[in-house]
């Protein structure tokens, strides 16, 4: 895909011809006219072409797009912008994923934060997109399986999750802050 979502690449990532049937390559190798080193920019049906690496023309084309996509295309139009964006997205996404994984055992939105972090990473990294899709499929299969089960299995799953979360909180407090919840509960009840 070139700068604009409205312009279709003649060949997809598999090298197969697209619906337009004209020659060309993948990711800016060639534009709609099949000329090496050029890329088509603009909306659907646009014949405007610029040399690859012409940052000003790419920024102008990106400015024509509205919203976040136009802004991101403007940032990506230079190699420094591309690298900076990858670093910033990588750091933000990694912090979200690690924070979410830490929150997973506790009651709350741990998995939601993990998926949000993967979604952020997927904007710049293909591996994160694949991992996010795998996670969605796995979660969907798990919830479908649980939905087909009887009440006894559902109650057992909730009980196991509650016992696991309780054990993690208990041992987490005991080992990190040296707070024994059982001793504290006994002290509270004796008062």
Buried (B, 14 or more C-beta within 10 A) or exposed (E): EBBBEEBBBBBEEEEEEEEEEBBBBBEBBBBBEEEEEBBBBBEEEBEBBBEEEBBEBBBBBBEBBEEEEBEBBBBBBBEEBEEEBBEEBBEBBBEBBEBBBEBBBEEEEBBEBBBBBBBBBBBBBEEBBEBBEEBEEEEEEEEEEEEEEEEEEEEEEEEEEEEEBEEEBBEEBBEEEEEEEEEEEEEEEEE
